[in-house]
């Protein structure tokens, strides 16, 4: 009973710690936070970049199948826009073109850099403009509705802010866990005391 009670206490404490500290996305696959939609422009597509409030898009580059950079725009201040037409001329507000658009037919790879803390976040997506759906979002090789894409991208983006308010429910769970620990320690003390009397 003492052992099983101890295991239960550890499980409760671990659950509350996970609830309070949250979980982090570990190594999401490439393109997990990027989508491609149909748009008017040189290749008929735009990249959608969901981001956290503290993040800014600072660079977007397009590579051809041979790996060469065929378009690259950068922003010193960073942008809060979440949609970028591939090969747009002129470039989006706040950006300058380091490499003018020269986009070949066929698959393209878009590399997006976001200014984030503690390190910049880099993600990339490869797509064929000919396969971008007329509606919805091309995501991870599949066509999704906008709502489903946003949910999946949000999970990969993980916008958990440091120092966030833990909330009343979390504090109640923590108080309950403390009660479980105290009760178990009292039970353990009585058990040890009873054993010492018998011996």
trRosetta pair geometry for C-beta under 8 A, 3 or more apart (Angstrom, degrees):
i j d omega theta_ij theta_ji phi_ij phi_ji
1 4 5.9 -56 -141 42 30 106
1 5 6.0 33 157 -21 64 109
2 5 5.8 -57 -147 37 26 112
2 6 6.4 29 153 -22 62 106
2 187 7.9 -174 -109 124 76 105
2 188 6.4 95 -139 -110 106 84
2 191 5.9 168 -83 137 121 172
3 6 5.7 -55 -151 33 31 113
3 7 6.5 32 152 -19 65 103
4 7 5.6 -49 -149 33 35 113
4 8 6.5 38 151 -20 64 104
5 8 5.6 -54 -152 35 33 114
5 9 6.4 35 151 -21 66 103
5 184 5.5 165 155 -131 112 106
5 187 6.7 -95 172 94 165 144
5 188 7.8 -165 98 -64 136 92
6 9 5.6 -52 -149 33 34 112
6 10 6.4 34 154 -18 66 104
6 184 7.0 129 -89 -176 52 136
7 10 5.8 -54 -150 36 32 112
7 11 6.4 34 151 -21 65 106
8 11 5.6 -55 -149 35 32 113
8 12 6.5 31 154 -19 66 104
8 180 7.7 -120 127 -179 97 127
8 184 7.9 -178 79 -91 99 135
9 12 5.8 -54 -150 35 31 110
9 13 6.3 28 155 -15 66 107
9 180 5.8 175 -118 137 78 106
9 181 5.8 105 -158 -98 117 63
9 184 4.8 -34 -75 -29 139 170
10 13 5.9 -57 -146 39 30 109
10 14 6.1 31 155 -20 65 109
11 14 5.8 -55 -145 37 28 111
11 15 6.4 31 155 -21 63 106
12 15 5.8 -55 -151 33 30 112
12 16 6.5 23 156 -14 65 107
12 176 7.8 -115 -175 118 125 92
12 177 5.1 173 143 -123 104 88
12 180 5.1 -9 96 84 165 163
12 181 7.9 -150 86 -51 124 79
13 16 6.0 -57 -147 39 31 107
13 17 6.2 32 154 -20 65 108
13 177 5.6 123 -93 -173 56 125
13 180 8.0 -145 -51 82 78 122
13 181 6.8 65 -71 -70 114 116
14 17 5.7 -54 -145 37 30 112
14 18 6.4 30 155 -19 64 105
15 18 5.9 -57 -151 36 29 109
15 19 6.4 28 152 -19 64 108
15 173 7.7 -110 116 179 97 127
15 177 7.8 -169 69 -91 90 126
16 19 5.5 -53 -147 37 34 114
16 20 6.2 28 156 -16 67 108
16 170 7.8 122 -160 -163 79 72
16 173 4.9 179 -117 137 97 106
16 174 5.5 132 -176 -91 131 58
16 176 7.9 -176 -85 69 133 88
16 177 4.3 -69 -22 -43 158 155
17 20 5.9 -58 -143 40 29 106
17 21 5.9 4 167 2 67 115
18 21 6.4 -64 -130 51 23 93
18 22 7.6 88 175 -92 53 2
18 23 6.5 15 -167 -61 94 93
19 22 7.8 14 178 -70 20 43
19 170 5.6 -176 133 -122 108 92
19 173 5.9 -5 82 93 157 160
20 166 5.7 -4 -140 -138 81 125
20 170 5.3 123 -95 -173 73 123
20 173 7.9 -155 -52 83 92 119
20 174 6.6 60 -69 -72 132 115
22 160 5.2 151 140 -137 163 152
24 158 6.2 71 -150 -167 61 153
24 160 7.3 -106 -98 35 73 141
25 28 5.3 -1 160 -46 123 107
25 155 6.9 127 -88 152 129 65
25 156 5.9 131 -160 -143 163 39
25 157 7.9 103 11 59 154 16
25 158 4.3 -144 4 -45 113 136
28 32 3.7 -101 151 47 121 166
28 33 7.1 81 100 -31 150 91
28 156 4.3 103 -145 -143 166 99
29 32 5.2 120 62 -55 66 108
29 140 7.4 76 88 -118 129 113
30 123 6.7 154 -154 -159 59 72
30 124 5.6 -23 -169 64 110 81
30 125 7.2 169 146 -85 86 49
31 34 5.1 -83 -148 53 62 104
31 123 6.4 140 -80 171 27 102
31 124 6.4 -51 -63 96 77 44
31 125 3.8 100 -116 -97 108 83
31 126 7.4 -89 -64 16 139 61
31 139 7.6 167 151 -159 105 60
31 140 6.1 156 110 -82 116 65
32 123 7.0 -111 42 -140 69 132
32 140 7.2 36 -102 -72 53 115
32 152 7.6 -121 -172 151 73 93
32 153 7.2 152 145 -119 59 56
32 156 3.6 -174 137 -136 110 154
33 49 7.3 48 131 -152 93 59
33 50 6.0 -117 -175 61 89 93
33 123 5.4 -132 52 -71 99 176
33 153 4.9 97 -142 -156 56 85
33 156 4.5 -148 -66 101 84 119
33 157 4.9 106 -123 -71 129 81
34 47 6.0 -21 -166 -169 108 102
34 48 6.9 145 -163 74 54 61
34 49 6.1 -11 -111 -99 80 66
34 110 7.2 -170 178 87 151 114
34 112 6.3 155 -91 15 130 136
34 123 5.4 176 -26 122 116 124
34 124 7.4 -51 16 172 157 9
34 125 4.3 -137 97 -30 132 131
34 139 7.8 173 97 -124 49 79
34 153 7.5 136 -24 -121 16 117
35 47 7.4 145 79 -162 43 54
35 48 4.2 -14 65 55 95 114
35 50 7.9 48 6 -13 105 98
35 125 7.7 164 -86 -99 12 171
35 137 4.0 -9 -179 -176 135 123
35 138 6.5 143 -170 67 73 51
35 139 4.7 -33 -112 -81 92 98
35 144 7.8 -91 -127 53 128 112
35 149 5.0 40 -87 -170 152 136
35 153 6.6 -76 -29 -65 108 137
36 45 5.4 -1 -176 -174 105 120
36 46 7.2 158 -154 79 59 39
36 47 5.9 -31 -99 -103 71 58
36 48 7.1 -157 -76 11 19 85
36 110 7.9 143 -87 18 109 139
36 125 6.5 -165 -41 123 107 142
36 127 4.8 -57 -7 -6 167 174
36 132 5.4 -99 129 -113 110 113
36 137 6.9 130 59 -166 40 70
36 138 4.2 -27 65 60 97 109
36 139 7.6 178 23 -67 70 53
37 45 7.0 149 78 -155 35 68
37 46 5.4 -22 64 61 86 90
37 48 5.8 58 -8 -34 111 116
37 83 7.5 -36 42 -136 126 111
37 132 6.9 112 -177 -175 14 118
37 133 8.0 -46 -137 64 56 79
37 136 7.6 -166 -119 102 87 34
37 137 5.5 -46 -77 -108 90 70
37 138 7.3 -176 -75 14 38 81
38 44 6.3 -24 -151 161 75 87
38 45 6.4 -56 -113 -103 35 60
38 46 7.8 14 106 18 13 86
38 132 5.3 153 -74 128 72 113
38 133 6.6 -102 -32 93 112 45
38 134 5.5 5 -21 -134 163 33
38 135 7.3 -51 24 -65 126 30
39 44 6.7 155 66 -180 50 38
39 45 5.9 73 34 -165 89 13
39 46 3.7 47 -2 -20 151 109
39 83 7.7 149 -83 173 149 113
39 85 5.1 -132 121 -111 140 92
39 86 7.9 132 62 16 120 78
40 44 7.2 -18 -118 -120 26 57
40 85 7.4 -25 80 -132 54 137
41 44 6.3 -173 59 -69 72 21
41 45 7.0 -91 62 44 118 37
41 46 6.8 111 6 -66 145 83
41 85 4.0 173 -75 178 151 115
41 86 6.2 133 116 58 142 61
41 87 5.9 138 159 68 110 92
41 88 5.7 -60 -133 -82 124 74
42 86 6.8 -105 59 104 97 76
42 87 3.6 -67 42 105 137 140
42 88 7.5 -146 -2 -70 102 33
42 89 7.6 67 -46 0 120 101
42 101 6.0 177 -11 153 171 148
42 103 5.6 117 129 35 130 138
43 86 5.2 -36 44 92 119 121
43 87 5.8 108 -5 12 96 135
43 103 5.5 -92 -55 136 117 152
43 108 7.0 -15 -154 -8 172 151
43 129 4.3 -122 165 -95 104 156
44 129 5.6 109 61 -180 94 117
44 132 6.9 176 115 58 95 134
45 85 7.7 145 97 -150 38 59
45 86 5.2 10 83 18 85 127
45 127 7.1 -168 -178 102 163 133
45 129 4.9 -135 -16 -124 129 89
45 132 4.8 170 -102 -42 113 167
46 83 5.3 30 151 -178 133 89
46 84 6.0 165 -164 80 86 35
46 85 4.6 -47 -97 -93 99 51
46 86 6.3 -162 -103 -12 36 76
47 60 7.1 174 58 -150 143 131
47 83 7.4 166 83 -150 45 46
47 84 5.1 -14 56 60 91 95
47 86 6.3 88 -19 -63 94 94
47 110 5.0 -146 -78 130 148 165
47 112 6.8 -170 138 -59 144 128
47 125 6.9 158 -131 49 112 127
48 82 6.1 25 -163 148 70 86
48 83 5.5 -13 -105 -100 69 76
48 137 6.5 -58 28 -130 145 123
48 149 7.5 56 86 143 145 138
48 153 7.9 -82 115 -85 106 168
49 57 5.8 75 106 -83 157 132
49 81 7.9 64 54 110 111 67
49 82 5.2 -144 68 -152 67 60
49 83 7.4 -167 21 -68 76 29
49 84 6.8 24 -5 0 117 109
49 112 5.5 -171 -109 -164 131 162
49 114 7.4 170 173 -71 126 117
50 82 6.0 39 -90 -153 37 126
50 150 6.6 135 -84 -135 146 67
50 153 4.3 112 31 132 140 131
50 154 6.4 -82 148 -71 152 63
50 157 5.7 -101 110 -52 104 148
51 55 4.2 -129 -179 82 112 124
51 56 7.6 108 163 -78 157 17
51 57 6.9 -125 -62 -48 152 87
51 80 7.5 -142 70 -148 136 57
51 82 6.3 -149 9 -102 96 97
51 114 5.9 178 -124 -131 120 144
51 157 6.8 -171 -125 -144 25 136
52 55 4.6 92 54 -4 81 109
52 116 7.1 80 45 -121 122 114
52 157 6.1 171 -48 160 85 115
52 159 3.8 162 -110 -120 101 101
52 161 7.8 154 -172 -73 127 85
53 159 7.1 88 4 -165 76 130
53 161 7.9 -15 45 -76 112 125
54 116 6.9 93 105 -132 97 71
54 117 6.7 -48 137 15 137 105
54 161 7.4 125 -16 -111 129 101
55 78 8.0 -136 160 179 49 136
55 114 4.6 8 -174 172 117 124
55 115 6.5 155 -156 72 60 57
55 116 4.8 -13 -105 -85 96 95
55 121 7.0 -31 -129 30 132 126
56 75 7.5 -113 153 95 109 124
56 77 7.2 -96 173 134 154 57
56 78 2.5 60 136 156 135 132
56 79 6.0 124 -170 41 85 29
56 80 6.4 -53 -116 -68 77 60
56 114 6.6 152 74 -160 33 73
56 115 4.6 -7 59 46 91 110
57 60 6.6 14 172 -48 119 104
57 75 6.9 65 103 35 71 131
57 78 6.2 139 59 -162 35 76
57 79 4.7 -35 60 60 95 92
57 80 7.8 172 14 -77 89 13
57 81 6.7 -67 33 63 133 77
57 84 7.5 -148 148 -48 163 134
57 112 6.3 -50 -137 -168 105 104
57 113 7.4 112 -159 79 60 51
57 114 5.6 -45 -95 -101 52 75
57 115 7.8 -149 -74 8 5 80
58 74 6.5 10 159 -158 69 74
58 75 5.4 -126 -139 64 48 82
58 76 7.7 49 -147 -114 97 12
58 78 4.8 -43 -76 -97 83 82
58 79 7.7 167 -76 12 36 75
58 113 5.4 -57 66 102 90 99
58 114 6.8 130 9 -131 85 23
58 115 4.8 80 -32 -36 128 101
58 120 7.5 -73 38 -133 132 125
59 72 7.2 -8 -168 -170 94 91
59 73 7.2 171 -148 90 49 52
59 74 4.9 -6 -102 -109 83 78
59 75 7.4 -151 -63 23 46 70
59 111 7.7 -16 120 111 100 89
59 112 7.2 158 90 -156 63 40
59 113 4.0 19 53 41 104 116
60 72 7.3 176 91 -147 48 50
60 73 5.3 1 56 56 91 93
60 84 5.6 -110 -123 140 175 167
60 95 7.8 -27 29 -130 105 149
60 110 6.6 -9 -170 -171 92 99
60 111 7.3 162 -153 82 43 53
60 112 5.3 -3 -107 -106 80 73
60 113 7.6 -145 -65 23 43 72
61 69 5.5 -50 -172 -136 116 109
61 71 6.9 167 -154 92 49 57
61 72 4.2 0 -110 -107 88 90
61 73 7.8 -172 -76 25 52 53
61 99 7.5 55 -133 37 91 128
61 110 7.2 159 82 -154 45 51
61 111 4.7 -10 59 56 96 101
62 69 7.2 106 73 -159 48 62
62 70 5.2 -61 102 66 95 90
62 71 4.2 20 38 51 113 97
62 72 7.3 -148 23 -66 64 56
62 86 6.1 97 -85 -157 144 102
62 87 7.0 -37 16 -60 163 79
62 101 7.7 29 49 -123 136 83
62 103 6.5 -17 122 -104 145 101
62 108 5.4 -11 -168 -179 103 120
62 109 7.1 147 -157 77 52 48
62 110 5.4 -21 -99 -99 74 71
62 111 7.8 -170 -77 18 27 73
63 67 5.7 -13 -180 -155 128 31
63 68 6.4 154 -150 76 81 29
63 69 5.6 -49 -94 -95 77 47
63 70 6.4 129 -129 6 24 89
63 108 7.0 147 72 -166 45 67
63 109 4.5 -18 59 62 99 102
63 110 8.0 -172 20 -76 71 26
63 111 6.9 42 -9 -12 108 109
64 67 7.2 -44 72 18 67 19
64 68 5.5 -2 38 57 105 83
64 70 5.0 83 -38 -36 96 131
64 103 7.7 167 -81 -148 96 50
64 104 4.9 49 -124 30 128 121
64 106 7.6 63 -159 78 86 108
64 108 6.6 -42 -105 -114 44 71
64 109 7.9 -86 0 22 4 86
65 104 7.5 -84 10 82 91 134
65 106 5.8 -33 -32 120 125 132
65 107 5.7 84 -79 68 97 96
69 72 5.4 1 177 -41 128 119
69 99 5.3 138 128 12 111 174
70 99 7.1 161 141 134 13 129
70 101 6.9 40 143 -153 80 51
70 102 5.1 -119 -162 73 85 72
70 103 5.3 114 137 -95 132 51
70 104 6.6 -117 -114 -1 157 83
70 108 7.5 -93 50 -132 134 108
71 86 7.3 124 69 -176 152 72
71 87 5.4 -125 -79 -97 166 65
71 97 7.4 -55 -161 -146 78 105
71 99 5.7 -169 -135 97 21 98
71 100 7.2 -52 -114 135 73 23
71 101 4.2 14 -97 -103 121 69
71 102 7.1 173 -59 26 80 54
71 103 6.3 -15 -25 -66 123 94
72 97 7.1 118 80 -162 53 61
72 98 4.6 -42 97 63 108 102
72 99 4.1 63 25 26 95 106
73 91 4.5 155 -121 -143 136 140
73 92 7.0 102 147 30 159 87
73 95 4.2 32 169 170 117 131
73 96 6.8 166 -152 79 74 29
73 97 5.3 -41 -96 -98 81 58
73 98 6.9 170 -104 11 25 80
74 95 6.4 144 70 -150 24 82
74 96 6.2 -25 61 58 77 79
74 98 5.7 41 0 -26 111 119
75 78 5.5 138 104 -85 114 19
75 79 5.2 85 41 -29 173 95
75 94 4.8 34 -134 135 124 95
75 95 4.7 -63 -66 -91 94 68
75 96 7.6 142 -87 10 50 68
77 94 6.1 -88 57 -162 109 117
78 94 7.9 -29 88 153 18 136
78 114 7.9 75 -146 -154 117 57
78 115 4.9 -81 -92 21 142 132
79 92 6.7 45 -122 115 164 130
79 93 7.7 131 -118 84 121 72
79 94 5.2 151 -84 84 101 140
79 95 6.9 -32 -42 -52 137 98
81 84 6.7 106 117 -67 122 81
81 92 6.1 -110 37 179 165 150
81 93 8.0 127 -40 53 136 89
84 88 7.2 -124 -179 2 69 129
84 92 6.1 -83 -123 -31 87 141
85 88 4.1 91 81 -63 104 115
85 92 7.8 143 31 -62 83 100
86 103 7.1 95 143 -104 104 154
86 108 7.0 108 -170 105 149 157
86 110 6.7 -99 -106 -86 114 129
86 129 7.7 -134 67 -91 147 116
87 101 3.9 98 -146 -140 84 146
87 103 4.9 -62 -84 -26 139 139
88 91 6.0 107 90 -121 95 39
88 92 6.4 63 82 -46 145 73
88 101 7.8 146 38 -47 24 146
89 97 7.8 2 -108 -56 80 153
89 100 7.9 36 -98 -156 121 85
89 101 6.2 -115 -51 20 109 127
90 97 7.7 -131 -162 -22 67 119
91 95 4.2 -101 136 95 126 112
91 96 6.6 149 50 -131 146 11
91 97 4.9 174 -39 -55 129 90
92 95 5.0 58 65 15 77 125
97 100 5.6 70 143 -90 136 52
97 101 7.5 -75 -145 -26 138 74
99 102 7.9 -84 158 15 96 97
103 108 6.7 -14 -153 -94 104 140
104 108 8.0 159 61 -82 74 94
106 128 6.6 -57 -173 -127 41 93
107 126 5.8 26 178 177 114 97
107 127 6.7 -178 -144 100 77 21
107 128 4.7 -53 -86 -80 70 78
108 126 7.1 -175 93 -146 36 61
108 127 6.6 -20 59 64 77 67
108 128 7.7 129 12 -104 70 34
108 129 6.9 37 10 -35 117 95
109 124 5.8 20 178 176 98 118
109 125 7.2 177 -150 89 59 34
109 126 4.5 -25 -97 -94 82 84
110 124 6.3 175 88 -151 47 69
110 125 5.5 -6 55 57 95 82
110 126 7.9 175 17 -83 64 36
110 127 7.7 -13 4 21 105 101
111 122 6.8 -2 -175 -170 94 99
111 123 7.7 173 -151 92 53 35
111 124 4.4 -21 -101 -97 68 107
112 122 7.2 165 86 -151 51 51
112 123 5.5 -12 60 63 97 80
112 124 7.0 170 16 -86 69 50
113 120 5.6 6 -172 169 96 128
113 121 7.4 152 -157 81 48 48
113 122 5.2 -14 -104 -101 73 82
114 120 6.4 162 79 -165 48 75
114 121 4.5 -11 59 60 105 98
114 122 7.7 -167 22 -74 70 37
114 123 7.9 13 -1 10 108 97
115 120 5.9 -42 -111 -111 40 91
116 119 7.0 10 83 87 86 37
116 120 6.0 116 34 -129 77 33
116 121 4.6 26 20 -11 140 103
127 131 6.8 -136 -176 65 86 104
127 132 6.6 63 158 -70 132 93
127 138 5.8 97 -132 118 137 142
128 131 4.6 65 75 9 100 108
128 132 7.8 -153 92 -28 54 75
129 132 5.7 -33 -157 -3 45 117
131 138 6.8 104 114 -117 89 143
132 138 5.1 -95 -122 -20 66 138
133 136 4.8 -4 88 62 145 102
133 137 7.6 -33 45 8 116 7
133 138 6.1 160 4 -59 88 86
133 143 4.6 86 -41 -131 141 127
136 143 5.1 70 111 178 140 91
136 144 5.9 173 -176 83 109 33
136 145 5.5 -71 -119 -98 99 35
136 146 6.6 -140 -130 -43 48 65
136 149 7.7 141 -175 -28 73 128
137 143 7.2 151 75 -154 38 54
137 144 5.2 -29 65 65 91 86
137 145 7.6 24 19 127 91 11
137 146 5.9 107 -21 -98 114 55
137 149 4.1 13 62 -66 148 161
138 141 7.8 8 -179 -110 86 10
138 142 7.5 162 -154 82 53 30
138 143 6.0 -31 -97 -96 60 66
139 142 6.0 -33 72 66 70 78
139 143 7.8 115 24 -116 74 19
139 144 5.1 -28 33 15 123 123
139 149 5.0 174 -40 -120 152 101
139 152 6.7 117 153 79 148 141
139 153 7.5 -103 -134 -57 136 99
140 152 7.9 -93 -1 146 131 149
144 148 4.5 -121 -178 85 115 115
144 149 4.6 143 94 -57 127 87
144 152 7.3 -57 -168 13 175 137
145 148 4.9 85 59 11 83 103
145 149 7.0 -152 90 -7 40 89
146 149 5.7 -59 -150 37 31 113
146 150 6.3 32 156 -22 67 106
147 150 5.8 -54 -148 33 30 111
147 151 6.6 29 155 -18 63 105
148 151 5.8 -54 -151 35 33 111
148 152 6.4 27 155 -14 67 107
149 152 5.9 -62 -148 40 30 106
149 153 5.9 24 159 -15 69 112
150 153 5.9 -57 -139 42 27 108
150 154 6.1 31 158 -24 63 108
151 154 5.8 -54 -146 33 26 112
151 155 6.7 28 155 -20 61 104
152 155 5.8 -54 -154 31 32 112
152 156 6.7 23 152 -11 64 107
153 156 5.7 -59 -150 41 35 108
153 157 6.0 37 152 -26 69 108
154 157 5.5 -52 -139 35 31 113
154 159 7.2 -54 -158 2 79 109
155 158 7.3 20 172 -62 33 71
160 164 6.8 -98 -173 -9 72 144
161 164 4.9 113 75 -65 87 104
166 170 4.2 -112 160 81 97 144
166 171 6.2 111 102 -49 118 81
167 170 4.9 91 67 8 86 104
167 171 7.2 -156 98 -5 45 88
168 171 5.7 -60 -152 39 34 110
168 172 6.3 35 152 -21 69 105
169 172 5.6 -54 -151 34 33 112
169 173 6.5 34 152 -18 65 103
170 173 5.6 -53 -151 36 34 112
170 174 6.4 36 150 -21 65 104
171 174 5.4 -51 -147 35 35 114
171 175 6.4 37 153 -20 66 102
172 175 5.7 -50 -148 35 33 111
172 176 6.4 33 152 -18 64 105
173 176 5.6 -55 -148 38 32 112
173 177 6.3 34 153 -21 66 105
174 177 5.6 -53 -148 35 31 112
174 178 6.4 35 152 -21 64 103
175 178 5.6 -51 -150 34 32 114
175 179 6.6 36 150 -20 63 103
176 179 5.5 -52 -152 34 34 115
176 180 6.6 37 149 -21 65 101
177 180 5.5 -49 -150 32 36 114
177 181 6.5 36 151 -19 66 103
178 181 5.7 -53 -149 36 33 112
178 182 6.3 31 154 -17 66 106
179 182 5.8 -55 -144 38 30 109
179 183 6.1 30 157 -18 65 108
180 183 5.8 -57 -146 38 27 111
180 184 6.3 27 156 -19 64 108
181 184 5.8 -58 -149 37 28 110
181 185 6.4 27 155 -19 64 107
182 185 5.8 -56 -148 36 30 110
182 186 6.5 31 153 -19 65 105
183 186 5.8 -54 -150 35 31 111
183 187 6.4 31 153 -17 65 107
184 187 5.6 -55 -148 38 33 112
184 188 6.2 34 153 -21 66 106
185 188 5.5 -52 -144 36 32 113
185 189 6.4 36 154 -22 64 103
186 189 5.7 -52 -149 33 31 112
186 190 6.6 29 153 -16 63 104
187 190 5.8 -55 -150 37 32 109
187 191 6.3 34 151 -21 65 106
188 191 5.5 -52 -147 35 32 114
188 192 6.4 31 155 -17 66 104
189 192 5.9 -54 -147 37 30 108
189 193 6.2 31 153 -20 64 110
190 193 5.6 -56 -145 39 31 113
190 194 6.2 32 156 -20 66 106
191 194 5.8 -55 -148 36 28 110
191 195 6.5 29 154 -19 63 106
192 195 5.7 -55 -150 36 31 113
192 196 6.5 30 153 -20 65 105
193 196 5.9 -55 -149 34 30 109
193 197 6.7 31 152 -20 63 103
194 197 5.8 -52 -151 32 34 111
194 198 6.6 31 154 -18 65 106
195 198 5.8 -57 -150 36 33 110
195 199 6.4 16 158 -8 67 111
196 199 6.1 -63 -144 44 31 102
